[in-house]
Amino acid sequence: SQELEQSPQSLIVQEGKNLTINCTSSKTLYGLYWYKQKYGEGLIFLMMLQKGGEEKSHEKITAKLDEKKQQSSLHITASQPSHAGIYLCGADGNDYKLSFGAGTTVTVRA
Amino acid sequence: GAVVSQHPSRVICKSGTSVKIECRSLDFQATTMFWYRQFPKQSLMLMATSNEGSKATYEQGVEKDKFLINHASLTLSTLTVTSAHPEDSSFYICSAGVVSEQYFGPGTRLTVT
């Protein structure tokens, strides 16, 4: 099965500062998905990346896919309290199933 | 976007009893639904893939006789935890759709006492 390692496990950032979360796969990535989860709730889809070098942005969140490195990064610019939560990366291992990383807990301090 | 609901959102049951969790796609038909389990501060672990009209496909290590899955219609899949034990206490999340377009339910917190 595909294993995804996320780093850091958690981070605390001052409001207005930037942050980056990394997701590294043990196998080839056929699709990389970023989700946000609030504790005890479901997952909210953020972005999907499929091609090497692909970069997508939505509001202040940018995600990139480095296919060669089997890695993706999620970058939040000028963080706000609304960005707090658990960020999960998920990968499609070309077997019609998603594998997930352990998640990165983001805390934004005012 | 598409909406997936789960019921109940929280359930407490006694050890040895069975609990049924429902997963519904509210505004679309889902031939495939997925059931995940999530422990505190851990990742979502896929338990099984539920296929409408056929048997569910279970992941390695998941007891199919303990976690009964029924996908009787294109909008409903149910997960029944049979003879629940405290170690079954967890957060169960379902999703519907295909890998590239998967919609997640809000989850069900199961506590077995």
Interface residues (C-beta under 8 A of the other chain):
Chain A: L4 G31 Y35 G40 E41 G42 L43 I44 F45 M48 L88 D92 Y96 K97 L98 S99 F100 G101 A102 G103 T105
Chain B: G1 V4 Q6 F34 K41 Q42 S43 L44 M45 L46 T49 F91 I93 S95 V98 V99 S100 Q102 Y103 F104 G105 P106 G107 R109
